[in-house]
């Protein structure tokens, strides 16, 4: 009710505190401004070497915290009784807004991203199989795709997730190999199911020697 009556006309004079619908400008106190600037710097530091999605999301946090601080200022004022309308955002409400961003809203954003990434992996897998089909490869490694891929498939983690989706779907089969009897890292070859390519399969010069390039995926 207090918020609803901010623009109400005086019942005796009929005069409004300001023209209907005109926003009131609220400033931050010096202490609140210091908190917001420090938070903005912390956000910039946090974004160094971060993924594009995370950096884009977190970079919005200071602006959102400022808006939240205004909301919190008016919400608290609305339940405090007969006090004058707020004239500034104080440090306490700014800190509450920053805490809300860091302890609730940003973690929730990451959870949403984790859920959305499941769908992203399927779309990435479609892009990967389209690339394999376009090149006519009957076997492929992540390194081969890295050399020619652009966009999301250029990211190692995203590319590996796409390979995993295709393996689960039976469109690729893992055929990891290692030269000799050393304990080094395996070369992660994936055999492409013949139905993906029809009769268009081609071989790569660096195919493994464990079998012919036309070996069929299970």
N, C-alpha and C positions, 0 to 999 in steps of 0.2 A: 504494500500500500504506500509506503514511504517513497519508493522509487516511482510509482505511478503518479504521485502527486507533485513530483518535482516541477512539472510544467503547468500545474493547475493555477488558475486565476484566483486572486484573493477574493474570498466570498463577499467582502464588504465593498471593495473598490473595483473589482473586476479586472484589475491590472495583473498581468503575468510577469513573473520574474525575468523573463526573456521571451522573445518572439517564439511562437509555437514551432517546435521542430529544429530550432537553431541549437547546435551543440555548444556546450560550455567547455572552455579550454581549461584543463587542469595540468599544472606543472608538477614536476618531481622536486622533492626537497633536495638540498645539496647532498645529504647522506644517502638518499635513495639513488641519486644520479651516480654517485661513486660506486654503489653496489652494482648498478646496471652496467657501468663501464667495465668494472672488474669481471663481471660475468661474461661480457662480450669478449674480453681478452682471453678468458679461460676457454670459451667456445672455440676461438680461433686456434688456440694451442691444441685443443682436442681434435680438431679437424686435420691436422698435419698427418699425412700418410694414411688418411682414412679413405674408405671407399667413396665413390661419387655419391651414392645414395645417402650414406651416413653423413657425409659432409653437408650435402644439400639440406638434410633434415635438421641437423644440429645448428646450422647457420641461421635458421629461422627462430631458434629458441630465445635469443634476447628480445626480439621484437614481440614475440608472443608473451614473454614474461612481462614486458611493459604493459601490454593490454590486460593481462591477468591481474596485474597490480591495481589497475584502475577498477576492474570488476570487484576485486576483494575490498578495495577501499569503500566502495559504495555499498556493498553487501554488509560489511561490518557497521557502517554508519546507519544503515536502515534498521538495525535491531538495537541501536544504542539509545533510542528514545529521542527526546526533544533537544537535539543538538543541531547546530548550523550545518548546512550542506558543506561537504569537504571542499577545501580550496587547493589542496595539494596531496600528492602521494607520498606517504612517509616511508622511512627506511624499513619499518616493521612489515608493512604490507608488501614492499618490494622483495624483502627476503622471503616472505611466504610464497610469493609468486615464483621466485627462482627455485625454491625447494619443490614446489609443485611440478615445475618443468622437469627438474632433474630426477625426482623420485617417483613420478607418476607418468606424466605425458610422454617423455622420451622413451622410457621402458615400454610403454604401451605401443608406441610407434614401431619399436623394434619387433615386438610380438606380431604386429600386423604384417610387417615386412617378412617375417619368418613364414607366416601362413601364405602370403602371396607368392613367396619364392617357390612353393610347390607347383603352382600353376606356371610360373616362369620357367621352371625346369622342363616342363612338358613342351612349352613353346620353343625353348632353346634346343630341345631334342629334335623337334620338327625342322628347325633351321639347320641343324647338323646333318640330319639324314638327307635334306634337300641338297646340301653342299656335296655330300658323298655321292649322291646320285648324279649330280651335275658333272662331277669329275670322273665318274665311272670307276671308282676305286673298289676293289674287292677286299681290301684290307687297309687299315688305317691306324695311325697313332695320333696321340694328342699333339705331338710335336709337328706332325704334318699339317694338322688343322691350324695350329698356331701360326704357321708360316703364311697361311693364305686367308685366315679368318679376319673379320672385322667386327666391330660392335661387341655385343655381349660374349660371343664365342672367343674373343681374344683374351678373356679373363680365364686363368687356369682353373680356378674353383668352379666357375660356372660351366666351363667346358667339361670338366670331370663329372659334374652332376648330370649333364646332358648325355654323356656316354653311359652313365649308370642307368638312366631311364631306358635307353635303347637296349642295353643288356637285359634288363628286367623284362622288356617287351619281346625279347627273342630276335630282335633285328640285328644285333651284334653279338659276337661271342668272344670272350677273352681268350687270347692265345699269347700270353706273356712268355718271353724267351730271354735267355741269358747266354752270352758267349762263353764257351768252355765250362769249367766247373767252379768258377770263382763265385764268391758270395756277393758280387756287386748287384747294383740295382737292375731289375729286369726291364727289358724293352717292352712297353705296354702296347702290343699289337691287338687290334680288334678285327676279327673276321666278319665280313658283311654277309648277311643272309642273301642267297642268290635271288630270292623273290624281290628284294629291294632294287636290284639292278637289271634283272632279265638277262640279256646276253651282251650287256654293254660293259662288263667288267674289264678293267685294265690293270696292269701290274706296275709296281714302283721298283726302281733300280735298287732301293735299299730294303727290299723284302727280306724277311728272315729265311734262312736256309733249312728251316725245319720242315718244309713241305712245299709243294707247288702253289703258285699264286692263285690257282683256281680251286683251292681247297674249300669245301662247302662248310658253311656254318651249321651247327646243329640246330 
